[in-house]
């Protein structure tokens, strides 16, 4: 009997090991609270981070990038590096203004921001450059807006844009627009009237297009503000999606299955999960400063902002009080279990007034990138304004 039990136990262990190996990295490991030493540093704000494989593209207001060996590279507004080696790549679009949005695709990297030239050629706040090499400017993609582009997403054969503009490709639009994703990249009829404030995020799904930002009206409807759902063809309001009253700017959202996870400003901030069909709240946590970025890694939601504390109560609501829970020390970043909204122990503890502006997860390397203003994590000087947090084994 003893040998039979031992055999079964050994066999079960082998099966478990095989099953564990088959799981994605995000399901196997939590993210470290200590940043990797191999990330390059930036001399000014990082606003955008995106990836293509192990290549990390970074946008912002910087002019120099310093690798972990101490070598400095001139890069205006946009740069790229290898997530594994930390090597700064030759990719250099040389943008003459801030870059707020990056969207890598097989055709190249779409770049959005507040600029007038890319690689010395005129481009109004929107451009496309090559994925590799020096970041060669696309000659065929010449579309722009009359104000800053803050977000870019692809879906349904379109390039969706959001920001602070009143015209796209010379035609009237209200902080949101969509282009055909194939040449000649015509402006489409998708035209939601997101007014009285700009758009920070557009997210394309089968249900339609979620739009988040500062806007206070969609068309004439003042009950749909700061986070809404519109149709993918014309941009008409989907009336069945009715979030609770959002009092402040929604900076960032992530959509998975039938959930939306969002970061909201304040005074005091707010991070919450809601039903993606109805808009009903599933759980919420109050923070004592703006929540500004969210990203999913497996079943954990990572949150960045300029808060110092977050309320443990997963139903802390809209009051800014933490009566049913306790304030937890979480400087600039925190982690929450998505199933029931329970706080996790991840606490890298960043500095700076404005904190984390963007989060991006690289599944190939199992790395979470955090960009913004932070220059020190855990009280230790680290590569400035961008940190890479690796998965614990």
C-alpha positions, 0 to 999 in steps of 0.5 A: 500500500505504501509504495502504491501511495508513493507512486500515486503521489509522485505521479500527481506531482509530475502532473501538477508540474506539467500543468503549472508549466503550461500556465501563463507567467502571470498566473504563476508568479506575482510581480516583484516590489523591487524594480529591475536595475536594467531599465533605462532612466529618462530626464523628464516625464514619461507619459506613454509605454507600449510594447511589441514582443520584448521591445518597449516603446516609451513616449514623453517629454524627455530629451535624454535616455540613460542606460543602466551602464551609464551611457546617455542617448539623445532621444526627443519625445520617443525612445525604445529599449530591449526589456530583457537586456535594457539596451537602448535601441536605435529607434529615434522618431525625434518628435518636437513635442510631448508624446502621450500615446503609442500604439505598436502594430505590424505596420509600425508604431502610431505616435500621438501627442502635441507636436508639429514635426517627426524626424524633421517632417511636418506631422500634426499630433499624429504619425506612424513610424517603423517598428524597428531600425531608426523609427522611419516616418511613414510617407503614406500616413499623413493624418492629423488633428488640430489639438493633442492626441492622448490615446490611440486604439485599433479595432473594427478596421479603424484607428480610434483617437481621443484627446483635446481637439476640435478637428481631425483631418480638417473636419469637425470632431469632438475630442474623438475620431476614427480613421480607416486603418488602410490607405488612404486612411480616410476619416470615418463617420464615427463621431461621438460628441464628447464635449466639455472636456477631453478624452484620455482613453478609447478602448475598442471591444465587440460591444462598442467603444468605451471612452474615458476622460474629463468630458461632461457630456455626450451629445446633449446627454449630461448623464453620460460623462467621463466614462461611456460606451458608444457604437463602433460604427457612428459613435452613438450612445449605448443607453444601457451602459449607465455607470454611477455618477463620476465626479472627476476625470477618468484617466485610464481603463482596462476591459476584460470579459464583462468587467471594466477596471478604471482609475479616477481622479479626485480630490482623493482618487478612486479605483473601481471595477464595474459591469461592462454591460450595465456599468454597475459597480462591482467593487471600489477603493478610495485613494487619498490622491488621484488614481491615474493608471491601471493594468491587469496581470493575471487576476491582479489589477495594478494601480498607479497614481499620486496617492499615499494610501488606499482604503482596504474597504472594497465598497468605500464608495464615493465619499472619500471616507474609510469608515469600514476599513483601514488606510493602507500605506501604498505610495504611488502604486498598489495591487488588488485582486480582481475577483473580489476587490481584496487588497494585496501586499504589493507595495513598491513605494514610489516618490514624486508629487505626481507619481505613476502615469502609465502601466504596461504589462509585457507578457513575453518577459513577465514584466510590469512597466511603470512610467511617470515622474517617480525617481525612487522606489522603496527609498532607493534611487532607481532609473528615473521615471520608468521602472520594470518590475519582474515576476517573482519566480 
